[in-house]
Amino acid sequence: MINIENELGSIEISQEYFANLVGKAASECFGVAGMVSSPSQGLRSAALGKDVPDKGVRVRTSGGGLVIDLHIVVVYGMNISAIVKSIVNKVRYTVEQATGLDVAKVNVFVDEMKTENA
């Protein structure tokens, strides 16, 4: 649960909502082949027998803004710098438009590369 305090009160948004919002925005970017689970997400996925909704996404608060960590798989042969820049811009815009909350930082970790056919 993300909890932000302001002069008008408290804003609480579920981790699942952020995971779905951020994961969808990142997955739609050209060159992204998918998301990668963290070890704890992998254990939950194995226990549940299905993908976890927050696969590859971690959102936390820092100094009144959001810090978003993404673990992605990219398509081999693509310009990684361009892919990451596109993801950062799209995720920041999507989250700020959907929630009105400030995104302080978007960290993108490229964990794997895949060929387009795989």
C-alpha positions in Angstrom: 0.0 0.0 0.0 1.4 3.4 -1.0 0.4 6.1 1.5 1.0 9.8 0.8 0.2 12.5 3.3 -0.7 16.0 2.2 -2.4 19.1 3.6 -5.8 17.7 2.7 -5.4 14.3 4.2 -4.1 10.9 3.3 -3.9 9.1 -0.1 -3.7 5.3 -0.1 -3.3 3.4 -3.4 -2.8 -0.4 -3.5 0.5 -1.9 -4.6 -1.5 -4.1 -7.0 -3.0 -1.0 -8.8 0.5 0.5 -9.2 1.9 -2.8 -10.4 -0.8 -3.2 -13.1 -0.5 0.4 -14.2 3.3 0.5 -14.4 3.6 -3.0 -15.8 1.1 -2.3 -18.6 2.8 1.0 -19.5 6.3 -0.5 -19.6 5.2 -3.6 -21.5 3.7 -1.5 -24.3 7.0 0.2 -25.0 8.7 -0.9 -28.2 11.5 -3.4 -27.6 10.3 -4.7 -24.3 9.8 -8.5 -24.4 8.4 -8.8 -20.9 8.9 -8.3 -17.2 11.2 -10.3 -14.8 10.1 -11.5 -11.4 12.2 -10.8 -8.3 13.1 -13.8 -6.2 10.3 -13.2 -3.8 7.8 -12.7 -6.6 9.1 -16.0 -8.2 8.3 -17.9 -4.9 4.8 -16.4 -4.7 4.2 -17.2 -8.4 5.3 -20.8 -7.8 3.1 -21.1 -4.7 0.1 -19.7 -6.4 0.7 -21.5 -9.7 0.2 -18.4 -11.8 1.9 -15.1 -12.5 1.8 -12.4 -9.8 0.3 -9.1 -10.7 3.3 -7.1 -9.6 5.8 -9.1 -11.7 9.0 -7.0 -12.2 7.6 -3.9 -10.5 8.4 -2.3 -7.2 6.9 1.0 -6.1 7.9 2.8 -2.9 7.7 6.4 -1.5 10.7 8.6 -0.9 10.4 12.2 0.2 6.8 12.7 -0.9 7.5 11.2 -4.4 7.3 7.8 -5.9 10.4 5.6 -6.7 9.6 2.9 -9.3 11.9 -0.1 -10.0 11.3 -2.1 -13.1 13.0 -5.4 -14.1 12.6 -6.0 -17.8 13.5 -8.3 -20.7 14.5 -6.6 -23.9 14.5 -7.8 -27.5 18.1 -8.6 -28.7 19.6 -6.1 -31.1 17.5 -3.2 -30.0 19.0 0.1 -28.7 18.8 -0.4 -24.9 19.3 3.3 -24.1 16.4 4.3 -26.3 14.1 1.5 -24.8 14.9 2.6 -21.3 14.4 6.3 -22.1 11.0 5.5 -23.6 10.0 3.4 -20.6 11.0 6.1 -18.1 9.1 8.8 -20.0 5.9 6.6 -20.5 5.8 5.3 -16.9 6.4 8.7 -15.4 3.6 10.3 -17.6 1.2 7.4 -17.0 1.5 7.3 -13.2 1.4 11.1 -12.9 -1.7 11.4 -15.1 -3.5 8.4 -13.4 -2.8 9.3 -9.8 -1.7 12.9 -9.6 1.3 11.8 -7.6 4.9 13.0 -8.3 7.3 10.4 -9.7 10.7 11.1 -8.2 12.6 8.4 -10.0 12.1 5.5 -12.4 14.9 2.8 -12.2 15.0 0.4 -15.1 17.0 -2.9 -14.8 17.6 -4.9 -17.9 17.8 -8.5 -16.6 17.5 -10.5 -19.8 17.6 -10.3 -23.6 15.5 -12.5 -25.9 15.4 -13.0 -29.6 12.0 -12.0 -31.1 11.2 -15.6 -31.9 11.8 -16.9 -28.4 
